[in-house]
């Protein structure tokens, strides 16, 4: 693959708006409890990265409401047959961001220019802290190749504050013992980042952010507390939920919230699976070009030059079996 090919092919794409559906049946919300107002409900776009099918919720847009996150992809769910050709994204660079990967099912293989080469699986949380630039390759993992199964998870990019953009890159894989856990009668939650109802993640961050994986049971109401000056958004993985204004949000949709209040008021008539994310907005200029996210155009040019000159690593070596 030519060095420039992936950069052009992976430029950030936008998303389309959906018209919220208003619930006609009786509502499970308590109108007396004041929570955040909904800003917009977005649909995902179907696309591919490499040979991997994804749903893209946002990519470089809506930053006033999603920062410190900048891109949100759900990969799969897709059935992988035993001994089939791996679904793969060839070696490509990143700089200025932290692509995070979280598996709901299946396994993945990560290899990078930092000499990491490993398998990751269900419940694992990987952070590729790209800093001044590095290259990685991603594909379905060995256990899926051997036995087949469902490949399903998320790659979500955390933006790096300006003062960390040119730090040395690093790769981290956090196992489930680093993740907070909640198990209640009407819901369960994994606190991947941040803190929720006393359960706390042990994963350190460059700026405040939260990342919750929540399963709501039938007839469940949750009021998720957040810092009123931080951003917050919710993505529905499975089922549907009711949010502020008696609006219904279905699987594959993301609801963005206004700042100013603390609580995210959520209700599920039937079981629903969702991600709740957000954090402190960085409030810094964003210049992006494909997999590079920086603060100035000059920094983007430097990233491109560093990649072309080989300073981020050799993609042929990363791609090699």
Secondary structure, 3 states (H helix, E strand, C coil): CCHHHHHHHCCCCCCCECCCEECCCCCCCCCCCCCCCEEEEEECEEEEECCEEEEEEEECCCHHHHCCEEEEEEEEEEEECCCCCCCEEEEEEEECEEEEEEEEECEEEEEECCCCEEEEECCCEEEEECCCCEEEEEEECHHHHHHCEEEEEEEEEEECCHHHCCCCCEEEEECHHHCEEEECCCEEEEEEECEECCEECCCCCCCCEEEEEEEECCCEEEEECCCCCCEEEEEEEECEEEEHHHEEEECCEEEEECCCCCCEEEEECCCEEEEEEEECCCCCCCEEECCEEECCHHHHHHHHHHHHCCCCCCHHHHHCC
